[in-house]
Amino acid sequence: MLPDMPPPAHAAPEIVVDAAIPAGNLAFVAIDGDTVRLRKDLRDTEGHWIYWAFRVCGAEGRTLAFEFLDPLGADAPDRGAVGTRGAAVSTDFGATWRWTDDVRDDPRDPATGDHASFSRFTWRFGPEDGEVWFSQTIPYGEREWGDFLSRHEADRGRVFETGTLCRSRKGRNVECARFGRLDGEAPLKILLTSRHHCGETSATFVLEGFLEAVFDDDDTGRRLRETAEIRAVPFVDKDGVVEGDQGKNRRPHDHNRDYGETTIYPETRAIRDMAAAWTAGGAPPVVLDFHSPWLRGSWLEPDNSNEYAYLVGKPEMEDRQRRFCEILERVQRGGVGFRAGDYYAFGRGWNTGRNYAAGASIIQWAIREWPESPLVASFEIPFANVRGTTLRPDVLRAFGRDVAAAVIAMMAEKR
């Protein structure tokens, strides 16, 4: 028997593609030469959805094409996998992220300049790229939330404090933090939530930006600290955020259809109980819930409504919501370019009663609970592109600051 020998120096290393990263999501891998074929993991999702995240090891010096197949089992391309700026990529174990199209010249749509393929992207691995992470979206999880809080540690107990809303179904702590005026005497109460659908990461960057406004040395920051108590639940579907689920259309219903007469998720029950106790005997709160839409384009209309930030209209709140949109357009300073006309009225496209047949959303519950609230609204914030502006964390945070400024300006009108 010949002794074991090392492989020849010219042999290509074995490529490993797996979901062994935070919030990893990958169900199938086949490697054929320089093409990696993939399927996302839908788990308990009803139908098709868009989230995936994985790592590649051992591909140094190679250029690989990543091609997604229909996750429902057909060998056809997955038309809901790769967004308008390609994939999000990290070469430093998730510390920083960028869009592959910022550095890789994949084919672009000649009409829009967007990433042309809905199912495919490529990446050239440098000689030092022993492990590279890819994701459908720029991630936001416990690590990013901790980084945000650590930047303001000097203000803990004075401008913010952290706590636990409840335990998730799998025993995880669900974060709930307070910001602004903490003495219990704030005349304005604001409830912020995100990740009712756990894969919608751009929403939490916007929520963080709203909270960043509390620390700013400007009129908005001072008025938030003096007059507002903000309670923020960044990860409503905490288990899904950690485990890399889709979240949207989870069977039997997802977290944002759990605000009817009965609830099945501890997080939604705890939000309702916390908010009721917090606001008892006082003025109704402002309630803002942040989401991300479909990957790109539009489901039902030719206006690319999934590629601009919009407020989802509700008829019981329409006058107040439309006025808020006008104020937001006027006071914004960030790069999203929000327009007052970016109001997705009830009855338009997907925003109909049929969409809520599985159960009530947090916005429906809040309007029912506090019909006299100054504002109850849900925002949809795209993943990668707003009318040609590439969405990166700083742009999303700036939009959150703009939303905070608009809330303060709207409340000033009411005095």
Number of C-alpha atoms within 10 A of each C-alpha: 3 4 5 6 6 6 9 7 7 6 7 13 12 9 14 13 22 18 18 14 16 19 23 24 26 20 15 15 18 12 15 9 8 13 15 18 17 24 23 26 23 23 14 15 18 16 12 18 21 22 27 27 26 21 22 19 17 17 24 19 14 15 14 17 18 19 22 25 23 18 24 15 9 9 11 12 19 24 18 21 28 27 29 26 25 29 30 23 26 21 19 12 14 17 9 12 21 19 24 21 21 13 10 13 12 19 14 16 12 9 7 11 12 20 22 20 21 19 20 25 25 21 20 16 20 13 10 11 19 15 18 22 26 26 23 26 28 25 26 22 18 16 12 16 16 10 11 15 18 12 9 13 14 11 13 13 12 14 20 24 17 15 11 12 21 19 16 17 14 8 10 13 15 21 20 20 17 20 24 27 23 19 8 10 12 16 14 20 24 21 18 22 23 28 28 29 26 31 29 30 26 28 30 32 29 27 27 25 24 25 26 20 25 26 19 14 9 10 13 21 21 16 15 28 23 18 17 23 25 26 24 25 25 28 26 27 27 27 21 19 26 17 14 23 24 27 28 26 19 19 13 12 17 23 27 26 25 22 22 14 8 9 14 15 16 17 25 22 15 15 19 16 12 14 17 13 9 15 13 9 8 10 14 23 24 21 23 22 25 26 26 23 22 19 25 22 18 15 15 11 12 8 11 14 23 23 24 25 26 24 22 19 25 22 10 14 17 18 12 17 24 19 13 24 20 19 21 24 18 15 14 21 15 16 16 22 16 24 17 18 13 18 21 20 20 16 13 13 14 15 15 14 9 9 12 14 9 16 19 17 19 26 20 20 18 22 18 12 14 17 14 14 17 20 25 28 23 23 21 23 30 29 30 27 22 21 15 14 14 20 21 17 21 14 18 28 25 23 28 26 27 28 25 25 23 22 20 20 17 19 14 9 7 7 5
